[in-house]
Amino acid sequence: MSKPVNLNRVRKEKARAEKKARADENAALHGMTRAEKQRAKAEAARVARLHDGAKRGEE
């Protein structure tokens, strides 16, 4: 005899797979590449340094 199948588990696994596929599609369409993320992080650090360098001393 074959093993009984838990239909709830099958349904949830199918839903998870569909959700992951949709997330992967969205990441490809709207996400940033690794190089873009690094460039944005470097730009934010540069802006923060410029901003901190322009502060006046506390008086």
mmJSON file of the N, C-alpha and C atoms, coordinates in Angstrom:
{"data_MODEL":{"atom_site":{
"group_PDB":["ATOM","ATOM","ATOM","ATOM","ATOM","ATOM","ATOM","ATOM","ATOM","ATOM","ATOM","ATOM","ATOM","ATOM","ATOM","ATOM","ATOM","ATOM","ATOM","ATOM","ATOM","ATOM","ATOM","ATOM","ATOM","ATOM","ATOM","ATOM","ATOM","ATOM","ATOM","ATOM","ATOM","ATOM","ATOM","ATOM","ATOM","ATOM","ATOM","ATOM","ATOM","ATOM","ATOM","ATOM","ATOM","ATOM","ATOM","ATOM","ATOM","ATOM","ATOM","ATOM","ATOM","ATOM","ATOM","ATOM","ATOM","ATOM","ATOM","ATOM","ATOM","ATOM","ATOM","ATOM","ATOM","ATOM","ATOM","ATOM","ATOM","ATOM","ATOM","ATOM","ATOM","ATOM","ATOM","ATOM","ATOM","ATOM","ATOM","ATOM","ATOM","ATOM","ATOM","ATOM","ATOM","ATOM","ATOM","ATOM","ATOM","ATOM","ATOM","ATOM","ATOM","ATOM","ATOM","ATOM","ATOM","ATOM","ATOM","ATOM","ATOM","ATOM","ATOM","ATOM","ATOM","ATOM","ATOM","ATOM","ATOM","ATOM","ATOM","ATOM","ATOM","ATOM","ATOM","ATOM","ATOM","ATOM","ATOM","ATOM","ATOM","ATOM","ATOM","ATOM","ATOM","ATOM","ATOM","ATOM","ATOM","ATOM","ATOM","ATOM","ATOM","ATOM","ATOM","ATOM","ATOM","ATOM","ATOM","ATOM","ATOM","ATOM","ATOM","ATOM","ATOM","ATOM","ATOM","ATOM","ATOM","ATOM","ATOM","ATOM","ATOM","ATOM","ATOM","ATOM","ATOM","ATOM","ATOM","ATOM","ATOM","ATOM","ATOM","ATOM","ATOM","ATOM","ATOM","ATOM","ATOM","ATOM","ATOM","ATOM","ATOM","ATOM","ATOM","ATOM","ATOM"],
"id":[1,2,3,4,5,6,7,8,9,10,11,12,13,14,15,16,17,18,19,20,21,22,23,24,25,26,27,28,29,30,31,32,33,34,35,36,37,38,39,40,41,42,43,44,45,46,47,48,49,50,51,52,53,54,55,56,57,58,59,60,61,62,63,64,65,66,67,68,69,70,71,72,73,74,75,76,77,78,79,80,81,82,83,84,85,86,87,88,89,90,91,92,93,94,95,96,97,98,99,100,101,102,103,104,105,106,107,108,109,110,111,112,113,114,115,116,117,118,119,120,121,122,123,124,125,126,127,128,129,130,131,132,133,134,135,136,137,138,139,140,141,142,143,144,145,146,147,148,149,150,151,152,153,154,155,156,157,158,159,160,161,162,163,164,165,166,167,168,169,170,171,172,173,174,175,176,177],
"type_symbol":["N","C","C","N","C","C","N","C","C","N","C","C","N","C","C","N","C","C","N","C","C","N","C","C","N","C","C","N","C","C","N","C","C","N","C","C","N","C","C","N","C","C","N","C","C","N","C","C","N","C","C","N","C","C","N","C","C","N","C","C","N","C","C","N","C","C","N","C","C","N","C","C","N","C","C","N","C","C","N","C","C","N","C","C","N","C","C","N","C","C","N","C","C","N","C","C","N","C","C","N","C","C","N","C","C","N","C","C","N","C","C","N","C","C","N","C","C","N","C","C","N","C","C","N","C","C","N","C","C","N","C","C","N","C","C","N","C","C","N","C","C","N","C","C","N","C","C","N","C","C","N","C","C","N","C","C","N","C","C","N","C","C","N","C","C","N","C","C","N","C","C","N","C","C","N","C","C"],
"label_atom_id":["N","CA","C","N","CA","C","N","CA","C","N","CA","C","N","CA","C","N","CA","C","N","CA","C","N","CA","C","N","CA","C","N","CA","C","N","CA","C","N","CA","C","N","CA","C","N","CA","C","N","CA","C","N","CA","C","N","CA","C","N","CA","C","N","CA","C","N","CA","C","N","CA","C","N","CA","C","N","CA","C","N","CA","C","N","CA","C","N","CA","C","N","CA","C","N","CA","C","N","CA","C","N","CA","C","N","CA","C","N","CA","C","N","CA","C","N","CA","C","N","CA","C","N","CA","C","N","CA","C","N","CA","C","N","CA","C","N","CA","C","N","CA","C","N","CA","C","N","CA","C","N","CA","C","N","CA","C","N","CA","C","N","CA","C","N","CA","C","N","CA","C","N","CA","C","N","CA","C","N","CA","C","N","CA","C","N","CA","C","N","CA","C","N","CA","C","N","CA","C","N","CA","C","N","CA","C"],
"label_alt_id":[null,null,null,null,null,null,null,null,null,null,null,null,null,null,null,null,null,null,null,null,null,null,null,null,null,null,null,null,null,null,null,null,null,null,null,null,null,null,null,null,null,null,null,null,null,null,null,null,null,null,null,null,null,null,null,null,null,null,null,null,null,null,null,null,null,null,null,null,null,null,null,null,null,null,null,null,null,null,null,null,null,null,null,null,null,null,null,null,null,null,null,null,null,null,null,null,null,null,null,null,null,null,null,null,null,null,null,null,null,null,null,null,null,null,null,null,null,null,null,null,null,null,null,null,null,null,null,null,null,null,null,null,null,null,null,null,null,null,null,null,null,null,null,null,null,null,null,null,null,null,null,null,null,null,null,null,null,null,null,null,null,null,null,null,null,null,null,null,null,null,null,null,null,null,null,null,null],
"label_comp_id":["MET","MET","MET","SER","SER","SER","LYS","LYS","LYS","PRO","PRO","PRO","VAL","VAL","VAL","ASN","ASN","ASN","LEU","LEU","LEU","ASN","ASN","ASN","ARG","ARG","ARG","VAL","VAL","VAL","ARG","ARG","ARG","LYS","LYS","LYS","GLU","GLU","GLU","LYS","LYS","LYS","ALA","ALA","ALA","ARG","ARG","ARG","ALA","ALA","ALA","GLU","GLU","GLU","LYS","LYS","LYS","LYS","LYS","LYS","ALA","ALA","ALA","ARG","ARG","ARG","ALA","ALA","ALA","ASP","ASP","ASP","GLU","GLU","GLU","ASN","ASN","ASN","ALA","ALA","ALA","ALA","ALA","ALA","LEU","LEU","LEU","HIS","HIS","HIS","GLY","GLY","GLY","MET","MET","MET","THR","THR","THR","ARG","ARG","ARG","ALA","ALA","ALA","GLU","GLU","GLU","LYS","LYS","LYS","GLN","GLN","GLN","ARG","ARG","ARG","ALA","ALA","ALA","LYS","LYS","LYS","ALA","ALA","ALA","GLU","GLU","GLU","ALA","ALA","ALA","ALA","ALA","ALA","ARG","ARG","ARG","VAL","VAL","VAL","ALA","ALA","ALA","ARG","ARG","ARG","LEU","LEU","LEU","HIS","HIS","HIS","ASP","ASP","ASP","GLY","GLY","GLY","ALA","ALA","ALA","LYS","LYS","LYS","ARG","ARG","ARG","GLY","GLY","GLY","GLU","GLU","GLU","GLU","GLU","GLU"],
"label_asym_id":["A","A","A","A","A","A","A","A","A","A","A","A","A","A","A","A","A","A","A","A","A","A","A","A","A","A","A","A","A","A","A","A","A","A","A","A","A","A","A","A","A","A","A","A","A","A","A","A","A","A","A","A","A","A","A","A","A","A","A","A","A","A","A","A","A","A","A","A","A","A","A","A","A","A","A","A","A","A","A","A","A","A","A","A","A","A","A","A","A","A","A","A","A","A","A","A","A","A","A","A","A","A","A","A","A","A","A","A","A","A","A","A","A","A","A","A","A","A","A","A","A","A","A","A","A","A","A","A","A","A","A","A","A","A","A","A","A","A","A","A","A","A","A","A","A","A","A","A","A","A","A","A","A","A","A","A","A","A","A","A","A","A","A","A","A","A","A","A","A","A","A","A","A","A","A","A","A"],
"label_entity_id":["1","1","1","1","1","1","1","1","1","1","1","1","1","1","1","1","1","1","1","1","1","1","1","1","1","1","1","1","1","1","1","1","1","1","1","1","1","1","1","1","1","1","1","1","1","1","1","1","1","1","1","1","1","1","1","1","1","1","1","1","1","1","1","1","1","1","1","1","1","1","1","1","1","1","1","1","1","1","1","1","1","1","1","1","1","1","1","1","1","1","1","1","1","1","1","1","1","1","1","1","1","1","1","1","1","1","1","1","1","1","1","1","1","1","1","1","1","1","1","1","1","1","1","1","1","1","1","1","1","1","1","1","1","1","1","1","1","1","1","1","1","1","1","1","1","1","1","1","1","1","1","1","1","1","1","1","1","1","1","1","1","1","1","1","1","1","1","1","1","1","1","1","1","1","1","1","1"],
"label_seq_id":[1,1,1,2,2,2,3,3,3,4,4,4,5,5,5,6,6,6,7,7,7,8,8,8,9,9,9,10,10,10,11,11,11,12,12,12,13,13,13,14,14,14,15,15,15,16,16,16,17,17,17,18,18,18,19,19,19,20,20,20,21,21,21,22,22,22,23,23,23,24,24,24,25,25,25,26,26,26,27,27,27,28,28,28,29,29,29,30,30,30,31,31,31,32,32,32,33,33,33,34,34,34,35,35,35,36,36,36,37,37,37,38,38,38,39,39,39,40,40,40,41,41,41,42,42,42,43,43,43,44,44,44,45,45,45,46,46,46,47,47,47,48,48,48,49,49,49,50,50,50,51,51,51,52,52,52,53,53,53,54,54,54,55,55,55,56,56,56,57,57,57,58,58,58,59,59,59],
"pdbx_PDB_ins_code":[null,null,null,null,null,null,null,null,null,null,null,null,null,null,null,null,null,null,null,null,null,null,null,null,null,null,null,null,null,null,null,null,null,null,null,null,null,null,null,null,null,null,null,null,null,null,null,null,null,null,null,null,null,null,null,null,null,null,null,null,null,null,null,null,null,null,null,null,null,null,null,null,null,null,null,null,null,null,null,null,null,null,null,null,null,null,null,null,null,null,null,null,null,null,null,null,null,null,null,null,null,null,null,null,null,null,null,null,null,null,null,null,null,null,null,null,null,null,null,null,null,null,null,null,null,null,null,null,null,null,null,null,null,null,null,null,null,null,null,null,null,null,null,null,null,null,null,null,null,null,null,null,null,null,null,null,null,null,null,null,null,null,null,null,null,null,null,null,null,null,null,null,null,null,null,null,null],
"Cartn_x":[0.83,0.0,0.868,0.315,1.062,0.838,1.685,1.657,0.529,-0.184,-1.226,-0.617,-1.356,-0.874,-1.619,-0.87,-1.47,-1.795,-3.077,-3.488,-3.203,-3.276,-2.96,-1.507,-0.624,0.8,1.051,0.415,0.578,0.078,-1.078,-1.65,-0.733,-0.201,0.684,2.002,2.559,3.799,3.592,2.443,2.137,2.011,1.347,1.188,2.537,3.405,4.745,5.543,5.459,6.197,5.7,4.389,3.836,4.262,4.251,4.643,6.119,6.97,8.393,8.62,7.895,8.033,7.62,6.527,6.071,7.088,7.672,8.685,9.928,10.328,11.493,11.235,10.019,9.679,9.732,9.17,9.173,10.589,11.428,12.812,13.542,13.26,13.912,13.424,12.147,11.595,11.936,11.846,11.919,13.134,13.872,14.986,16.223,17.204,18.483,19.526,20.449,21.529,22.521,23.437,24.431,25.265,25.661,26.463,25.674,24.385,23.555,23.43,23.264,23.167,24.458,25.606,26.89,27.087,26.698,26.828,25.944,24.725,23.809,24.332,24.894,25.441,26.642,27.512,28.677,28.245,27.241,26.735,26.128,25.388,24.798,25.888,26.95,28.062,28.765,28.938,29.577,28.743,27.445,26.557,26.588,26.611,26.659,27.961,29.076,30.36,30.34,29.807,29.73,28.832,27.745,26.814,27.458,28.138,28.798,29.942,30.634,31.749,31.297,30.061,29.561,28.918,28.862,28.237,29.104,28.446,29.156,29.495,30.456,30.784,29.675,29.565,28.516,28.871,27.944,28.157,26.982],
"Cartn_y":[-1.192,0.0,1.246,2.281,3.536,4.287,5.23,6.029,7.069,7.338,8.369,9.756,10.596,11.932,12.949,13.832,14.902,16.039,16.218,17.199,18.624,18.894,20.241,20.584,19.616,19.851,20.113,19.332,19.503,20.879,21.286,22.586,23.715,23.62,24.666,24.711,23.56,23.531,24.168,23.892,24.482,26.003,26.47,27.912,28.572,27.913,28.462,28.574,27.546,27.552,28.682,28.881,29.967,31.328,31.46,32.728,33.021,31.992,32.189,32.562,31.933,32.251,33.697,34.132,35.513,36.486,36.143,37.0,37.094,35.988,36.002,36.877,36.804,37.65,39.124,39.461,40.855,41.339,40.485,40.877,41.161,40.364,40.578,41.869,42.175,43.372,44.651,44.607,45.828,45.913,44.851,44.825,45.498,45.646,46.239,45.134,45.269,44.302,44.565,43.659,43.812,45.071,45.331,46.521,47.795,47.798,48.975,49.217,48.136,48.272,48.842,48.338,48.834,50.294,50.662,52.047,52.968,52.551,53.353,53.497,52.425,52.475,53.419,53.355,54.236,55.691,55.947,57.314,57.838,57.006,57.421,57.73,56.937,57.189,58.494,58.756,59.995,61.206,61.129,62.235,62.453,61.385,61.509,62.175,61.811,62.442,63.928,64.288,65.695,66.469,65.866,66.513,66.707,65.68,65.78,66.783,66.875,67.802,69.252,69.49,70.854,71.362,70.531,70.953,71.977,72.875,73.851,73.224,73.809,73.341,73.719,72.998,73.287,74.539,75.468,76.711,77.036],
"Cartn_z":[0.0,0.0,0.0,-0.546,-0.557,0.748,0.948,2.165,2.086,3.187,3.145,2.914,2.214,1.872,2.724,3.352,4.127,3.158,2.876,1.874,2.319,3.618,4.11,3.826,4.044,3.796,2.313,1.462,0.017,-0.402,0.117,-0.229,0.214,1.437,1.956,1.185,0.831,0.052,-1.319,-1.931,-3.235,-3.106,-2.06,-1.842,-1.602,-0.828,-0.573,-1.868,-2.698,-3.963,-4.869,-4.924,-5.743,-5.198,-3.88,-3.255,-3.53,-3.456,-3.725,-5.185,-6.088,-7.513,-7.77,-7.144,-7.321,-6.735,-5.593,-4.973,-5.852,-6.449,-7.342,-8.57,-9.104,-10.251,-9.867,-8.706,-8.26,-7.996,-7.441,-7.173,-8.48,-9.485,-10.78,-11.432,-11.265,-11.896,-11.136,-9.817,-9.022,-8.111,-7.977,-7.042,-7.594,-6.732,-7.119,-7.203,-8.146,-8.24,-7.111,-6.909,-5.852,-6.069,-7.309,-7.617,-7.33,-7.667,-7.392,-5.893,-5.118,-3.659,-3.087,-3.555,-3.062,-3.436,-4.645,-5.093,-4.25,-3.965,-3.156,-1.725,-1.178,0.178,0.24,-0.761,-0.804,-0.946,-1.763,-1.944,-0.644,0.071,1.346,2.364,2.381,3.302,2.943,1.648,1.209,1.62,1.425,1.793,3.303,4.073,5.532,5.969,5.333,5.68,5.352,4.197,3.816,4.779,5.165,6.08,7.454,7.951,9.254,9.212,8.092,7.971,7.917,7.549,7.421,8.709,9.745,11.0,11.712,12.389,13.202,14.545,15.215,16.555,17.527,18.617,19.6,20.376,20.439,21.175,22.026],
"occupancy":[1.0,1.0,1.0,1.0,1.0,1.0,1.0,1.0,1.0,1.0,1.0,1.0,1.0,1.0,1.0,1.0,1.0,1.0,1.0,1.0,1.0,1.0,1.0,1.0,1.0,1.0,1.0,1.0,1.0,1.0,1.0,1.0,1.0,1.0,1.0,1.0,1.0,1.0,1.0,1.0,1.0,1.0,1.0,1.0,1.0,1.0,1.0,1.0,1.0,1.0,1.0,1.0,1.0,1.0,1.0,1.0,1.0,1.0,1.0,1.0,1.0,1.0,1.0,1.0,1.0,1.0,1.0,1.0,1.0,1.0,1.0,1.0,1.0,1.0,1.0,1.0,1.0,1.0,1.0,1.0,1.0,1.0,1.0,1.0,1.0,1.0,1.0,1.0,1.0,1.0,1.0,1.0,1.0,1.0,1.0,1.0,1.0,1.0,1.0,1.0,1.0,1.0,1.0,1.0,1.0,1.0,1.0,1.0,1.0,1.0,1.0,1.0,1.0,1.0,1.0,1.0,1.0,1.0,1.0,1.0,1.0,1.0,1.0,1.0,1.0,1.0,1.0,1.0,1.0,1.0,1.0,1.0,1.0,1.0,1.0,1.0,1.0,1.0,1.0,1.0,1.0,1.0,1.0,1.0,1.0,1.0,1.0,1.0,1.0,1.0,1.0,1.0,1.0,1.0,1.0,1.0,1.0,1.0,1.0,1.0,1.0,1.0,1.0,1.0,1.0,1.0,1.0,1.0,1.0,1.0,1.0,1.0,1.0,1.0,1.0,1.0,1.0],
"B_iso_or_equiv":[0.0,0.0,0.0,0.0,0.0,0.0,0.0,0.0,0.0,0.0,0.0,0.0,0.0,0.0,0.0,0.0,0.0,0.0,0.0,0.0,0.0,0.0,0.0,0.0,0.0,0.0,0.0,0.0,0.0,0.0,0.0,0.0,0.0,0.0,0.0,0.0,0.0,0.0,0.0,0.0,0.0,0.0,0.0,0.0,0.0,0.0,0.0,0.0,0.0,0.0,0.0,0.0,0.0,0.0,0.0,0.0,0.0,0.0,0.0,0.0,0.0,0.0,0.0,0.0,0.0,0.0,0.0,0.0,0.0,0.0,0.0,0.0,0.0,0.0,0.0,0.0,0.0,0.0,0.0,0.0,0.0,0.0,0.0,0.0,0.0,0.0,0.0,0.0,0.0,0.0,0.0,0.0,0.0,0.0,0.0,0.0,0.0,0.0,0.0,0.0,0.0,0.0,0.0,0.0,0.0,0.0,0.0,0.0,0.0,0.0,0.0,0.0,0.0,0.0,0.0,0.0,0.0,0.0,0.0,0.0,0.0,0.0,0.0,0.0,0.0,0.0,0.0,0.0,0.0,0.0,0.0,0.0,0.0,0.0,0.0,0.0,0.0,0.0,0.0,0.0,0.0,0.0,0.0,0.0,0.0,0.0,0.0,0.0,0.0,0.0,0.0,0.0,0.0,0.0,0.0,0.0,0.0,0.0,0.0,0.0,0.0,0.0,0.0,0.0,0.0,0.0,0.0,0.0,0.0,0.0,0.0,0.0,0.0,0.0,0.0,0.0,0.0],
"pdbx_formal_charge":[null,null,null,null,null,null,null,null,null,null,null,null,null,null,null,null,null,null,null,null,null,null,null,null,null,null,null,null,null,null,null,null,null,null,null,null,null,null,null,null,null,null,null,null,null,null,null,null,null,null,null,null,null,null,null,null,null,null,null,null,null,null,null,null,null,null,null,null,null,null,null,null,null,null,null,null,null,null,null,null,null,null,null,null,null,null,null,null,null,null,null,null,null,null,null,null,null,null,null,null,null,null,null,null,null,null,null,null,null,null,null,null,null,null,null,null,null,null,null,null,null,null,null,null,null,null,null,null,null,null,null,null,null,null,null,null,null,null,null,null,null,null,null,null,null,null,null,null,null,null,null,null,null,null,null,null,null,null,null,null,null,null,null,null,null,null,null,null,null,null,null,null,null,null,null,null,null],
"auth_seq_id":[1,1,1,2,2,2,3,3,3,4,4,4,5,5,5,6,6,6,7,7,7,8,8,8,9,9,9,10,10,10,11,11,11,12,12,12,13,13,13,14,14,14,15,15,15,16,16,16,17,17,17,18,18,18,19,19,19,20,20,20,21,21,21,22,22,22,23,23,23,24,24,24,25,25,25,26,26,26,27,27,27,28,28,28,29,29,29,30,30,30,31,31,31,32,32,32,33,33,33,34,34,34,35,35,35,36,36,36,37,37,37,38,38,38,39,39,39,40,40,40,41,41,41,42,42,42,43,43,43,44,44,44,45,45,45,46,46,46,47,47,47,48,48,48,49,49,49,50,50,50,51,51,51,52,52,52,53,53,53,54,54,54,55,55,55,56,56,56,57,57,57,58,58,58,59,59,59],
"auth_comp_id":["MET","MET","MET","SER","SER","SER","LYS","LYS","LYS","PRO","PRO","PRO","VAL","VAL","VAL","ASN","ASN","ASN","LEU","LEU","LEU","ASN","ASN","ASN","ARG","ARG","ARG","VAL","VAL","VAL","ARG","ARG","ARG","LYS","LYS","LYS","GLU","GLU","GLU","LYS","LYS","LYS","ALA","ALA","ALA","ARG","ARG","ARG","ALA","ALA","ALA","GLU","GLU","GLU","LYS","LYS","LYS","LYS","LYS","LYS","ALA","ALA","ALA","ARG","ARG","ARG","ALA","ALA","ALA","ASP","ASP","ASP","GLU","GLU","GLU","ASN","ASN","ASN","ALA","ALA","ALA","ALA","ALA","ALA","LEU","LEU","LEU","HIS","HIS","HIS","GLY","GLY","GLY","MET","MET","MET","THR","THR","THR","ARG","ARG","ARG","ALA","ALA","ALA","GLU","GLU","GLU","LYS","LYS","LYS","GLN","GLN","GLN","ARG","ARG","ARG","ALA","ALA","ALA","LYS","LYS","LYS","ALA","ALA","ALA","GLU","GLU","GLU","ALA","ALA","ALA","ALA","ALA","ALA","ARG","ARG","ARG","VAL","VAL","VAL","ALA","ALA","ALA","ARG","ARG","ARG","LEU","LEU","LEU","HIS","HIS","HIS","ASP","ASP","ASP","GLY","GLY","GLY","ALA","ALA","ALA","LYS","LYS","LYS","ARG","ARG","ARG","GLY","GLY","GLY","GLU","GLU","GLU","GLU","GLU","GLU"],
"auth_asym_id":["A","A","A","A","A","A","A","A","A","A","A","A","A","A","A","A","A","A","A","A","A","A","A","A","A","A","A","A","A","A","A","A","A","A","A","A","A","A","A","A","A","A","A","A","A","A","A","A","A","A","A","A","A","A","A","A","A","A","A","A","A","A","A","A","A","A","A","A","A","A","A","A","A","A","A","A","A","A","A","A","A","A","A","A","A","A","A","A","A","A","A","A","A","A","A","A","A","A","A","A","A","A","A","A","A","A","A","A","A","A","A","A","A","A","A","A","A","A","A","A","A","A","A","A","A","A","A","A","A","A","A","A","A","A","A","A","A","A","A","A","A","A","A","A","A","A","A","A","A","A","A","A","A","A","A","A","A","A","A","A","A","A","A","A","A","A","A","A","A","A","A","A","A","A","A","A","A"],
"auth_atom_id":["N","CA","C","N","CA","C","N","CA","C","N","CA","C","N","CA","C","N","CA","C","N","CA","C","N","CA","C","N","CA","C","N","CA","C","N","CA","C","N","CA","C","N","CA","C","N","CA","C","N","CA","C","N","CA","C","N","CA","C","N","CA","C","N","CA","C","N","CA","C","N","CA","C","N","CA","C","N","CA","C","N","CA","C","N","CA","C","N","CA","C","N","CA","C","N","CA","C","N","CA","C","N","CA","C","N","CA","C","N","CA","C","N","CA","C","N","CA","C","N","CA","C","N","CA","C","N","CA","C","N","CA","C","N","CA","C","N","CA","C","N","CA","C","N","CA","C","N","CA","C","N","CA","C","N","CA","C","N","CA","C","N","CA","C","N","CA","C","N","CA","C","N","CA","C","N","CA","C","N","CA","C","N","CA","C","N","CA","C","N","CA","C","N","CA","C","N","CA","C","N","CA","C","N","CA","C"],
"pdbx_PDB_model_num":[1,1,1,1,1,1,1,1,1,1,1,1,1,1,1,1,1,1,1,1,1,1,1,1,1,1,1,1,1,1,1,1,1,1,1,1,1,1,1,1,1,1,1,1,1,1,1,1,1,1,1,1,1,1,1,1,1,1,1,1,1,1,1,1,1,1,1,1,1,1,1,1,1,1,1,1,1,1,1,1,1,1,1,1,1,1,1,1,1,1,1,1,1,1,1,1,1,1,1,1,1,1,1,1,1,1,1,1,1,1,1,1,1,1,1,1,1,1,1,1,1,1,1,1,1,1,1,1,1,1,1,1,1,1,1,1,1,1,1,1,1,1,1,1,1,1,1,1,1,1,1,1,1,1,1,1,1,1,1,1,1,1,1,1,1,1,1,1,1,1,1,1,1,1,1,1,1]
}}}
